[in-house]
Amino acid sequence: MDLNSLYNIAEKENVKIYDWQIEDVDGMYLNYHNINAIALNYDRLGTYIKEKCTLAEELGHYYMDATYPASTNDKVLVSKQEYRSKKWSYYILIPFEKLKSAILKRI
């Protein structure tokens, strides 16, 4: 999946995307009173690949309802929600059939 497709998914789902300089963070998914938004720190992203991976992960938070309070100290909760989000992003970025084909070709 290409970067434009990810932006199209966000638009279709009415998830607003903002350029926001968050210290030490590439991106963040926010859900507040049923308003969904993704903040991307474009200054930190740098490359097409990093932007695509970050956007996919943040969309994973949306699709998997993998959220947690920004102020939480619960490392187990954060790890579980990040895992769920990243898992979704892997499936969307690398469809199973393409992964299988690459493995068979020893790529």
Sequence and secondary structure as in RCSB ss.txt:
>XXXX:A:sequence
MDLNSLYNIAEKENVKIYDWQIEDVDGMYLNYHNINAIALNYDRLGTYIKEKCTLAEELGHYYMDATYPASTNDK
VLVSKQEYRSKKWSYYILIPFEKLKSAILKRI
>XXXX:A:secstr
  HHHHHHHHHHTT EEEE   TT SEEEEEETTEEEEEE HHHH SHHHHHHHHHHHHHHHHTT    TT   H
HHHHHHHHHHHHHHHHHHS HHHHHHHHHTT 
